[in-house]
Amino acid sequence: MPTVEPQMLKGVLALLLLQLVEQQEDYGYSLVQRLRAAGLVDAAEGSVYPALARLEAKGLLLPRMVREGRGPGRRYYSPSPSGVDELARLHASWAAVSAAVRAVGDEDVEAGTAPAPTRGARG
């Protein structure tokens, strides 16, 4: 499975996290596992936890502490109303970027100037 450029993942992490917690209230490590299961094998706790903290600080996530047994509690997240609005905005932004990438790729193919395959690419 190809890896995702770290800056690209950083750019869409808020969108992904808001999307995941809109689907199901969840806690940090479980969100990391869900991102990895979705194909983002490079998703790491060192990126996800700070992103969750930023989203919470902006009022986009609602945390809820759940104590299970004797261990420390888990912080479960769900989107706030502002988080739902932000998710819609991020989806629209992603759609615009995706459309532009496809359009540029289509122009390259039509003009016969598609980029050469990168080293190690299979055809």
C-alpha positions in Angstrom: 0.0 0.0 0.0 1.5 3.4 -0.9 2.3 5.8 1.9 0.6 9.2 2.1 2.8 12.3 2.1 2.9 13.6 5.7 1.9 17.1 4.7 -1.0 15.8 2.7 -2.2 13.8 5.7 -1.8 16.8 8.0 -3.9 18.9 5.6 -6.9 16.5 5.7 -6.6 15.2 9.3 -9.2 17.6 10.7 -11.6 16.5 8.0 -11.0 12.8 8.6 -11.3 13.1 12.4 -14.5 15.1 12.2 -15.9 12.6 9.7 -15.0 9.6 11.9 -16.5 11.1 15.1 -19.6 12.2 13.2 -20.1 8.5 12.2 -19.5 7.3 15.8 -18.4 8.8 19.0 -14.8 7.6 19.6 -11.6 8.0 21.6 -8.0 8.8 20.4 -6.4 5.4 19.9 -9.5 3.9 18.3 -9.5 6.8 15.8 -5.8 6.0 15.0 -6.8 2.4 14.4 -9.8 3.4 12.2 -7.5 5.7 10.1 -5.0 2.9 9.7 -7.8 0.4 8.7 -9.0 2.9 6.1 -5.5 2.7 4.5 -3.7 5.6 6.2 -1.0 3.2 7.7 1.2 6.2 8.6 -1.4 7.7 10.9 0.2 8.1 14.3 -0.8 9.0 17.8 1.7 11.8 17.6 -0.4 13.5 14.9 -3.9 12.5 15.9 -3.8 13.5 19.6 -2.6 17.0 18.9 -5.1 17.4 16.1 -7.9 16.3 18.5 -6.7 18.8 21.1 -6.7 21.6 18.4 -10.3 20.7 17.3 -11.4 20.6 20.9 -9.8 24.0 21.6 -11.6 25.5 18.6 -14.9 24.2 19.9 -15.4 21.7 17.1 -15.3 18.6 19.3 -17.3 17.8 22.4 -15.2 15.5 24.8 -16.8 13.1 27.3 -14.7 11.2 29.9 -15.6 7.6 30.4 -14.1 5.6 33.2 -13.7 1.9 32.6 -12.5 -0.2 35.5 -9.6 0.9 37.5 -7.6 2.4 34.7 -7.6 6.0 33.5 -10.7 7.3 31.7 -10.9 7.6 28.0 -11.8 10.8 26.4 -14.6 10.2 23.8 -15.3 12.8 21.1 -18.3 13.8 19.1 -18.7 16.8 16.9 -20.2 20.0 18.3 -22.7 21.9 16.2 -19.8 24.1 15.0 -17.9 20.9 14.2 -20.7 19.6 12.0 -20.6 23.0 10.1 -16.8 22.8 9.8 -17.1 19.3 8.5 -19.4 20.5 5.7 -17.0 23.3 4.9 -14.0 21.0 4.8 -15.9 18.5 2.6 -16.7 21.4 0.1 -13.0 22.4 0.2 -11.9 18.9 -0.4 -14.3 18.5 -3.3 -12.9 21.7 -4.9 -9.3 20.5 -4.5 -10.1 17.0 -5.8 -11.8 18.4 -8.8 -8.8 20.7 -9.5 -6.4 17.8 -9.3 -8.5 15.7 -11.6 -8.9 18.6 -14.1 -5.1 19.2 -14.2 -4.5 15.5 -14.7 -7.1 15.4 -17.5 -5.5 18.4 -19.1 -2.1 16.8 -19.0 -3.4 13.6 -20.6 -5.3 15.4 -23.3 -2.3 17.5 -24.1 0.0 14.5 -24.2 2.1 16.0 -21.4 1.1 13.6 -18.6 4.0 13.3 -16.1 6.3 10.4 -16.6 5.8 7.6 -14.1 8.0 8.0 -11.0 10.7 5.5 -10.1 9.3 2.3 -8.9 5.9 2.9 -10.4 4.3 -0.1 -12.1 2.4 0.2 -15.3 
